[in-house]
């Protein structure tokens, strides 16, 4: 039995997939080269700088308005809450130190405590109530 | 044309579509190995993984895992059957993991000094109490290895017996090989303006930076591969777990980011011996712990040149450098992971008695 020569099917998914993968590989290599250039670093740096510069005035206005509004409402600002959070962290650190000292004390007690003798059961008398009929 | 084996091709298509939709829109369950919180400070948590090996068969020296500041440490415990933590717990280690948490606005002034001289020593202190061992092993991965190296240099007598560095970015001499060094050059990247605007370095910007190193792979090919493998539930599950981890973004505290860019990327102060934390100069020669340094040969984030020179700087007498074929994350959580983990276990087991 002779093998039949199959005609090339341009719509065969495997052929299409191989072509797609080859294209992606080439594109990937080109892009890796591109992002490693000084021009790319300069361009992204400029884009970031432009965004930060352009948004700065608006952010400043929003921040000032918010602080002003919160002050009028007698409510804390994010700066106040941030300062409070920092103090809480400091308190946590001191508690952690205290916890560590307690651990050391407990360990020292456990190492120093002698073995206790077995306790003798003590019988206690209960007061009996007498009922007189 | 071959006949399809599916009794109902529409059902198969529906199942495929559901699988893809789930992978693209939901979070995968990751970090599943049982653990308990044994210590907290601010946003940081120290987890102890529930041992599965009887105490008498366990390695007496506990192991503390420290990951980078960006992204979650759940990469070390991605999913059952594909978890470094699970592997080490089964191998008989008493495993701890330090999760830095997500820094808030109040943490923007935190620096490497805080991480290396406050958080790690305190976590180590608690780990010693819980484990009952005065000696321990410390594994740092990526920026976690910077922090562990700083700690090991400044506190060498804290009981550190073994130090493991994975894809450690310590040497920034070869700037032409470091894409991040080009992007954060003083001429192009206004560090002060960025941190004045955001406080902390946003996770979204870090994520963009990491993906832009290989833009086609990360923004196009990854999804093409997902679609190609949509009929394979295992492959989709693996993609889903990894994507869940990658998209769980964490900002970097402003102070630490400033040091990363200015002291390390721009001025290479650590390897040059000029890095100073809280008035103490970081001297790598003070590191005397046993050292295993793992380099990923196809690492485009931390090329090998960043991790090699530390070997000649430390005073450790027992030190080894191994090179594993794979990428920055792949050697521990991807295709090469199951070759890496036994190597780590082989090295650490004899040094954890």
Interface residues (C-beta under 8 A of the other chain):
Chain A: X17 X20 X24 X27 X28 X31 X32 X35 X36 X38 X40 X41 X42 X44 X45 X46 X48 X49 X52 X53 X55 X56 X59 X78 X81 X82 X83 X85 X86 X89 X92 X93 X96 X100 X103 X107
Chain B: X39 X40 X41 X42 X104 X105 X106 X118 X122 X125 X126 X129 X179 X182 X183 X185 X187 X188 X189 X190 X193 X194 X197 X212 X213 X214 X215 X216 X217 X220 X221 X224 X228
